[in-house]
């Protein structure tokens, strides 16, 4: 079935997913190539700060998913949603240590990331997406939750 021409909103969602994916590239580059001690030092720092052992692998998986899946548009809505808890955790991490403001390395920037991810979830896949995200109603029907799918 042919799709209608992309709207401005579709193009905006494409731009948003490319920007977020590119920011994930920069973050991964920093962890693996710039930070003294690399990803191991970053991971150890999170553990020393009291985060559970599952947090570093989850963060890396969310960032790699952002790079590999957001940019080409593979299940964009779900990949962005997967990264949301990471940004909530990052905001909490910096809020309790430095406060809110970016100028003091606070929670302001992770909250902006969180807003971008939430916008991506709401905006959807955008134009030129390789694999479109299944809609919630279709997913609910496939999972046998038909009653939930009828609720508006």
Order of alpha helices (4+ residues) and beta strands (2+ residues): alpha-alpha-alpha-alpha-alpha-alpha-alpha
